[in-house]
Amino acid sequence: MVFAWETLWVAVGLVLIFEGLFPMISPGAWRRMFEQILQLEDGQIRFFGLTAIALGVFLLLLIL
């Protein structure tokens, strides 16, 4: 399998687009969400990060 750098840049671009939608559409709710995240313990944040990684790997395995 040949790695296409263009695919990586498309994926990064899509992530940035999706990450930017929420603060652009609703900055107040975005700010409140981050205030709530600041109240979480480190273990809880790590769990959410691990869950996101696991879901991403699962989706990639489904696609590839």
C-alpha positions in Angstrom: 0.0 0.0 0.0 1.4 3.3 -1.0 0.9 6.2 1.4 -0.6 9.3 -0.4 0.4 12.5 1.4 -2.5 14.2 -0.2 -4.8 12.0 1.7 -3.2 13.0 5.0 -3.6 16.7 4.2 -7.2 16.2 3.2 -7.9 14.4 6.5 -6.1 17.2 8.5 -8.1 19.8 6.6 -11.4 18.0 7.4 -10.5 17.8 11.1 -9.8 21.5 11.2 -13.1 22.3 9.4 -15.1 20.1 11.8 -13.2 21.4 14.9 -13.9 25.0 13.8 -17.6 24.7 13.1 -18.8 24.6 16.7 -16.9 27.6 18.0 -17.9 29.6 14.9 -21.6 28.7 15.2 -22.0 28.9 19.0 -19.0 30.5 20.7 -20.8 30.8 24.1 -21.7 27.1 24.2 -18.2 26.3 23.1 -16.8 28.3 26.0 -19.1 26.7 28.5 -18.1 23.3 27.2 -14.5 24.0 27.9 -15.3 25.4 31.3 -16.9 22.0 32.1 -13.9 20.1 30.6 -11.6 22.1 33.0 -13.6 20.6 35.9 -12.9 17.0 34.9 -10.2 14.9 36.5 -7.2 13.8 34.5 -8.3 10.2 34.4 -11.7 11.3 32.9 -10.0 13.3 30.2 -7.7 10.4 29.4 -10.7 8.1 29.1 -12.3 10.4 26.6 -9.1 10.6 24.6 -8.7 6.8 24.6 -12.3 6.4 23.5 -11.8 8.8 20.7 -8.6 7.0 19.6 -10.4 3.6 19.8 -13.3 4.9 17.7 -10.9 6.3 15.1 -9.0 3.1 14.8 -12.2 1.1 14.5 -13.5 3.4 11.7 -10.2 3.1 9.9 -10.3 -0.6 10.1 -13.9 -0.6 8.7 -12.8 1.6 5.8 -9.5 -0.1 5.0 
